Amino acid sequence: MKKRNLLLALVSGVLLALAMPRPGIWLMSWIGFAPLLVAIRGERPTRAAIYGLITGAVYFGIVLFWISLFGYLPWAAAAVFQGLYFAAFALVSSKLMPERVGWKSYVTVPAAWTALQWVRSLGPFGFTWGSMAHSQAANLPMVQSAAIAGPWVIDFLVCMFNVAVAGICSNSKAMYFLSLGERIKVRAQCHSEDTLSTSPQPSPLRRQRFRRKCESPQERELLGMAVVIIIVLAVWGAGYIALRTAPAAHPRTRIAIIQGNMDQDVVPDINYLASAFVRYSEMSREAAKQGADFIVWPETTLPVAINSSDWGTLLSALAQRTGSNYIIGAYDASDDSSMPLSYNGAHFYSRSGKKLGVYHKARLVPYGEYVPLRKQMPFLKRYRIREQDVLAGKSHGLMRSEIGKVGVSICFESLFPQVSRIETRNGARVLFIITNDGWFQRTAAARQHLMMAQLRAIENRRYVVRGAATGISAVIDPHGRIVRELGIYRQGTVMARVSALGGFTPYALMGDWFAYLCAVITLVFYSLALVDSKTSRGK
């Protein structure tokens, strides 16, 4: 392997990581892929895959460094596993580069990246953390396109721009880097060759030679770059207009998010439960005095199964005394008495103290809330895993409230655009996210997690209310703008007004249609490339 290409792969991983908090320089995404794409041009697929794995491992090693809080082995395993998607991207893209498919690479390579990002979201081990779409959350005009095609279109645009940048970087000794005098000289030669022809009408062969000489591959790269810039600016401009012309909101429902700032381990301290109830109750009473219609307690604020005879009675009395609706993060025992396990739940109480129902988290964290192959991997006990698995809910159901149906995502579920999209499609008028990001401590992960909530708001054009135990709690408007927020490890209440909204975005209606399209494009063109390679070898 070439040392130059190894270095390019490393640089690519670092540049892409700079786009995510911290430091969160979102512009880095628009050039971060370019070194990797330069490295794999002309390389064999297997070697390209190695370069891709290096880029992916470096990128995820930095972005997912917070996993090292649970041990260096889980961190390294996660970085390498997620890096395999970069390897697959590089392997496929090596067959779809400009020297193989021409201008179509501006579509095929981004399509391959986008399709693989969608694949990352599927299955029990799905994990979308670190998507290029997340890195653009602060680039609000650009991410408005997620309302049409989900986060996938943002990944596509970012990668497409990088293909153009890589094309120019690959031709660094091209004509457009020559002096102006040399350019004029070449143009003059081309002009004289055409005009001095003895024939009044140049032959087709002569015309073809003329094009080959005067329309160089380097100039075509410039043309491609110009087209890509126009597309990106058009999308950005449309998003900017959408932000500026959005109808004025007149939110009426007053929300209070209680951020108690209380750490809890997998097995909380014996005094934690009572202390948490006292603190959250006192803060809730203060919020109710300020007119809060809904009061939100984050994920597992009460790490105990609630039933009507004890904690349920206390919470019901609290709701009745304060006259507010409550969403309480706590466990919920299984109805099956023979199964001593619980659901991770969000419990709803009305102003009158009546329990309206409970939402059970349906998408659980592998090795966080349930442990696959627990008996086969006893060494996992060293990494603070749960002694018992959490039960998974059956569906992403909605809860009825005085403002209509609302959807809830609990922590990990907010990573996946499909979850909030299903809730919106089924009639959710406000989206709630409750989470406990205390596991991240003071790493950049809490901010990265918040960026995903911004995309969920844009995709569905709904207010998102995000309650986090230790931060970052926030209220986000339907265009991804943060209305109010409270940073990590701060105790306080986030007060803001929201509106219960209706209507559906194209993404809410049609789902991952753009990802499906990219998957089809990738399969078709990669298959054609394989057939072409076999045919060439046969000759």
HUGI-V618046 format. One line per field, one symbol per residue. phi: phi as a letter, one per 40 degrees, with the letter a starting at -180 (. if undefined). burial: b if it has 24 or more other ideal C-beta (glycine too) atoms within 12 Angstrom, else e. A space follows every 50 residues. Layout:
# HUGI-V618046
phi->???
burial->???
This chain:
# HUGI-V618046
phi->.ccdcccccccccccccccccccgccccccbccddccccccgccdccccc ccccdccccccccbcdcccchccccccccccccccccccccccccbcdcb bgccccbcccccccccccddccgcbdacdgccccccdccddcccccccbg ccccdcccccccccccccccbcbcdcbccccccccccccccccccccccc bdcdccccccccccbcdcccccccccccccccccccccccccccbddccb cbccbbbcbcfbcacdbcdcccdcccccccccccccccccgccbbbbcdf dbcaccbccbccccccccccccgbcbbbcacbccccccbcbbccbbcbbc dcgccciacbdcbcccgbbabcfdccbcccccbfcccbccccccaccbbc acbhcbbbbbfdcccbcccccccccchcbbbbbbabccccfbcccccccc dcccccccdbfbcbbbbbdbhccabbccbgcccaabccfbcibcbabbbc bbgbcdcccbgcccccccccdcccccccccccccccccc
burial->eeeebbebbbbbbbbbbbbbbeebebebbbbbbbbbbbbbbebebebbbb bbbbbbbbbbbbbbbbbbebeeebbebbbbbbbbbbbbbbbbbbbbbbbb bebbbbbbbbbbbbbbbbbbbeeebbbbbbbbbbbbbbbbbbbbbbbbbb bbbbbbbbbbbbbbbbbbbbbeeebbeeeeeeeeebeeebeeeeeeeeee eeeeeeeeeeeeebeebbbbbbebbeebeebbeebbeebeebbeeeeeee bebbbbbbbbbbbbebeeeeebbeebbebbbebbbebbeeebbbbbbbbb bbbbbbbeeebbebbbebbeebbbbbbbbbbbbeeeeeeebbbbbbbbbb bebebbebbbbbbbbbbbbbbeeeeeeeebeeeebbeebbbbbeebbbbe bbbebbbbbbbbbbbbbbbbbbbbbbbbbbbbbbbbbbbbeebbbbbbbb bbbbbbbbbbbbbbbbbbbbbbbbbbbbbbbbbbbbebbebbbbbbbbbb beebbbbbeebbebbebbbebbeebbeebeeeeeeeeee
